[in-house]
């Protein structure tokens, strides 16, 4: 048996026959221990994960070594992703889990993390060369819904007609766009309200998550390969739901539009623009501003974009054009930006049609995904090397996915290379 094990061992491996008999990996731990370590490090800081593993699993792994383990495994998973993307581009990627759901969606968004060249841990002190870097994320869902002859929800939901909720929503998205909101900002929890069941709304079935530091072009191919692998292009109704970011629609135009995915402007982001524009036109916090917003809300919900634009332009003409160099909060500038937002996205605002097709009109799923990714990677005291940032995004996205990809990754044999860490395991004579 020893000869058989030795023959299967790669040249230059630091494994001994005893390692193989004990089922140890390159890192000197059992596969089960490695899996626990990656799970813990993918959900919490390396320091907290180290403590958790010691208390709950009896594993003593230092934070620095956990970081090296996660970087190795996350890099392996990124490599498998890239192999699937290349197979897709070569038209050789099979459908891995064909979906029979009546509807499917792809939602795109971005988050941020801090990167620098000399980062050695996620809680290392800040350096002069650190900077914020955007990562891209996609949430790919299947939905239970049905096509209807009539609009199943002709009136806007009550939460978009509640002044306190809309004001809070506008503040949250404004903070996100400016980068002011971080995971350390703790808000007072609001009491949960029991949501009334709405049979007209699509019901999410399975979600898969992608996240990467790759540029828009490379990330678009990742999205396209995942659509193919899950067979989402075979759904009867399909949507790409995003905010107004240009690169989102570039990905849709190149990879999703040819497959029949309908472009849908996220309605919540539109609401925030309408609310800000109404406040700018009629005065912040006034009854007139709230009444103006509600009128625009109903026009947008009904897909009456022409009427919405007429009303917004009329207010813009009354206020006049903003002068050059005007402040960001200048009402004329706020209103003008909202008009431009609606004009640029008017072809993606046929909301009654989307509801009849049983498609989602909000990208809340990917917004929630970004928050959960940010909890792990974003913070004023978290810094990542490029490779480490990409690795942790792969691990975090895999564990946020509901399509069994974690089990699929762990079921595949891992490559045997050098031990993680300097002198972690020495070759034995």
N, C-alpha and C positions, 0 to 999 in steps of 0.2 A: 504493500500500500504506500509505503514511503516513497518508493521509486515513482509511482504514478503521480503522487502529489508533487514531487520535485520536478517531474517532467512538465507539469502544467504551469509551473511557476515562471514568470517572465524573467528573461536575462537581466541581471543587475538588481533584481528585487531584494528588498531587505527582509523578506519573510523567511521564516524557518518552517520545516515540516510541522513543528509543534503549533505554530500560528494557524496553519491550515486545519489541523486536527481540532483546535479549540474554536475555530470559526472566527478568528480575529481578522479585522480589516487592516489596511495599511496603517491606520492611525493607532492600532493597538487596542481597539475596543471591539466588542461584539457588534454586529449590525444593529441589534436592538438598542444598544447603548448609543450608537451614533444617531439613530433615528430620534431617540429621546432628546439628545443634545441639540440637534438641528431644529426640532420642534420648539424647544425652549428658547433658543437663540433667535429664532425667526419671529417670536411673539413678544420678546421683551429685551431690554438692554442686556449686554453680555454680562455685566456685573450681577444683575438680578437673576438672569438665567442660570449663572453659575451657582448662586445661592439656592435657587429652586431645585436644581438637579441634586445638590448635596442633601437638602432636607427631604425631598420626596422620593428620590431614586437611589440615594446612597452613592452618587457619582461625584467624584472630586475632579472637576475640570476647571482650570483657571479661566477668567474672562478673556485673556489674550489668546489662550489656546482655543476657546470656543469661537473666537473671531476667525482664527485660521481654519477651523473645521467648517464653519459656515461658508467662508469664502471658497473653499475647495468644492463643497457639495453644490453651492449655488452656481459656481462656474461650470460644473459638470451639467447641471440642468439647463443652463443657458446654451451650452454646446449641443445638447439634444434638441433644444428648440431651434437652433440654427440649422441643424441637420434636417429637421422637418421643413423649415422654410426653403432650404435648397431643393429638397425633394419636391416641394410644391412648385417651385419655379421650373423644375425639370419635368413637371407634369407626371410625377411618380408618387405623389403622396396619397395613400389610400384614405378612405373615410373610416375613421377610427370608431366612431360611435354615432351612427346615423340617427338623426332626430326625426321623430314623427309628430312633433308639436305643431299645432296650427299656425303659430306665429313665432318669429324670432327677431331679435334686435341686437345691434351693436351700438354701444355708447362709448364715446371717447372724451377724455379729459386729461388734465395734467396736474402734477403736484411738484413739490420742490424739496430738495435736500442740499446740504452743504458738502462741497468736495474740496479737497486740497491734495497736494502731492505727497506730503509727509505724514498723513494721518496714520496713526498706529492703533487707534481704538475709537469706539464711537463716543467716548466721553473724554477724549484727549483735549488739552487746553487749546484755545483758538490760536491760529497763526495768521500772519499777514497775508498769506497766499490763499486763504480760504475764500470761497465765493459760492453763491447760490446757483444751483443747476436744476433745470426743469427735467422731470421725468414724465413720460407719457404712460397712460393707463387706458385699458379698454375693458369693459364689462360686456360679455357676450351672453345673452340670455335666451332661453326658450320660454314661451308664454302659452297659457291656456286661455283662449279667447275664441270668439266666433264673429263672422262677418254679419252685419245687420243692414237692413234696408234703410232704417232711420237712425238718426243720431241718438245713441243710447244715453247721452248726458248733455242735453242742450244748454244747461245753465252751469256757470262756473261753480266749482266746489266752495263750500262755506269758508274754508280756511283762507281762500284768496279774496274773500269778502269781509274778513275780520281785520280791522285796522291794526290791532296790536300784532297779530301774526305776520301781516305783510310788512310792517315796519321792522320787525325783528329779522325777517327773512332778508330784506334789503340790506340791513346793517351787516349781516353775516356774509353775504356774497360780496359786498363792497370790501369788507376786511380781507376776504380771500383774494380778491383781485389785487389788492395793494400789498399783500403779503404780511399784513399786520397780525393776522390770527395764526397762532401756533398751537401745538399740542399742550403747552403749559398754561394757556389761557383757560381757566376754569370758570364756567358759567354756572349760575345757580340752576339746578335741575328744575324743569317745569313738570307739574303733575301730568301724568299720562291720561289722555282722554280715550275712552273706549270708542274705537272707530266703528261706525255703522257699516255693515257689509253692503258692498255695492257690486251686484252681479254683473253690471255692465263693464266694470273695469277689468282689464287683462290681469291674470294672476300668474306671477312668476313661478316657473318650474325649476329650472337649473341654470346656475350662473357659472361662467368660467372667467377668470381674470388674467389679463396680461399686463405686465409693467416692465418698463425698460428705460434706460438712459439713451437709447438709440435715437437718431434723428428721425424726422417725419417719414422720409422715404423708406428707411429700413423698418421702422415700426409698422408702416402700412403693409409691408410684406408679411410681417408677423401676424397681423390681424387677418389678412387674406388667407394665410395658411391655416389659422385656427378655424376660420369659417368653413374651409374645406374639410378639415379633420373632423369637425363635429357635424358636418352635413347641414349647416344652417341655411345654405342657399336653397335647400329643397322645401323649406317652409312655404306655405301658401301666401302668407303675408309677412313682409320683412321691412324693417325700418332701421335707419341710422339716425340716432337721436343725439344731438350735440348742442353746445352753445355756439356762439358766433365766431369762434376762433377759425382763422383761415385754413390752418393746416388740417383741422378736422375734416373740412369739406374737400380738401385736396385728397385725403385718404379715401373719402366716400366716392369722389368722382373717378379715381383711378381703379379702385378695387371693388367697391360695393355697388355702385350704380349699374355696372354691366350685369350684375347678378340679380337685379330687380329690387334692391333695397331702396325704399322711399326715404328721401331726406326730410327730417323733421327737426325744426328748431325747438330746442328745449323750452317749454312754456314757462317754467319758473324763472329762467333768466330773462325772458321777455317781460314777465310781470315786474321784475325789479327795474328794468329800464322804463316801463310805463309809469311806475310809481314815482321814480325819481323825476321823470319829465313833468308829471302833474304837480309835484311839489315845487319844481322850478317855475312852472307857469303861473301857479296861483298862490304861492306862499307856503313855506314849510309848516306843516301841522294845522293848516286851516281846513275848515269844512269844505270850502270851495275846491281845494286840492283833492280831498278825498272823493268828492262827487265827480270831479273830472277823471280821476283814476278809474272809478267804477264804470263810467261810461266807456272809456277806452278798453277796460278789461272785457266787457261784454262784446264789444266789436271784435277784439282779437279772438276771443273764445269761439265766436261765430264764424271766424275766418273772413270777416269783412275787412280785408286789409286796405282796400281803396278808401273806405270811409274812415278808417283809423288814421291813415296818413293825411287825409284832408284836415281832420281835426287837429292833429299834431302840427301840421304846417301852418294852420291858421294861428295857433298860439305862438309859433315861432315868428311869424310875421309881426305879430303884436309886440313881441319883446324886442325884435330886431336882431341883427347879426352880432355875434361877440367880437370885440376888438381884438386885434393881433396881440398875442401874449396874455390873454385873459387868464384868470385863475381857474384851476380845475373845477372849483365849486361855483363858478359864475353861472347863474341860471340860464343865460342864453347859450352857453357852451353845453351845459347838461342836456338841455332840450334838443340842441342840434345833434348831439351824439346819439340821442335816442331815436331821432328821425332817421339818421343814417343807418342805425342798427336795423330798424324795421325795413327800410328800403333795400338794404343789402340781403335781407333774408325773406323777403315777401313771398318768394316761390316755395318756401318751406313752412308756410303758415296756414295750410289748408286743414285746420284742426278737425272740423266736422267729418271730413273724409277719413282722416286717420282713425278717429274713434269708430266710425262705421266699419273700418277694416280690422278692428280689434287690436290696434297698435298702441304702444305706450307713447305718451306725448311729453313725458318728463324724464330727464336723465338722472333722477334721484338715486338710482342704483349705483351708477358710477361715482356720483358725488359721495355717497356713503363709502364706496370702495376707497376713494382717495383719502378720506379721513382715516380709515383703518390702516392704509399704507403709511400715511404721515405719522401715525402714532409710533411706528417703529423706526422710521428713517429721518424724521424731521425734528429739529430742536436746536436751540441756540448753542447747545454744548455737544452736538453730534456732528462729526465730520467723517467723511468717507473718502477713501481712495476710489478711483473710477471703477476698478475691478470689484472692490468690496461693495460699493453701492449697487452695482448691477447684480451681484450675487445675492445680496439680501432682498432685493426687489423680486428676484426669481423665487426665492423661498417663501417670502410673504405672499406673493400672488398665488403660488401653488396651494398654500394652506387656506387662502380665501376662496378658492375655487370649489365648486360642488360637483365636478364631473369626474371625480376619481383620479385626477392626475397625480396626486401625491402617491397613492398606491401604485400607479403605473410607473412613476419614477423610481420608487424604491424596489419594485419588482425586477427592474433591469439590472444586470450586473454592473458594478462600479469598476472603473479602471484602477489597476493597481500601479501606483507610482511611488515616489519618494514619500517618506513619512512627513506629516505636517509638523513644522516647527524644527528649529535647529537642534539636532541631537535628540529629537523626541524618541526615535527608535534607532538603535545602531545595528548594522548588519552583524549577524552572529556567525562565528566560525563553526 
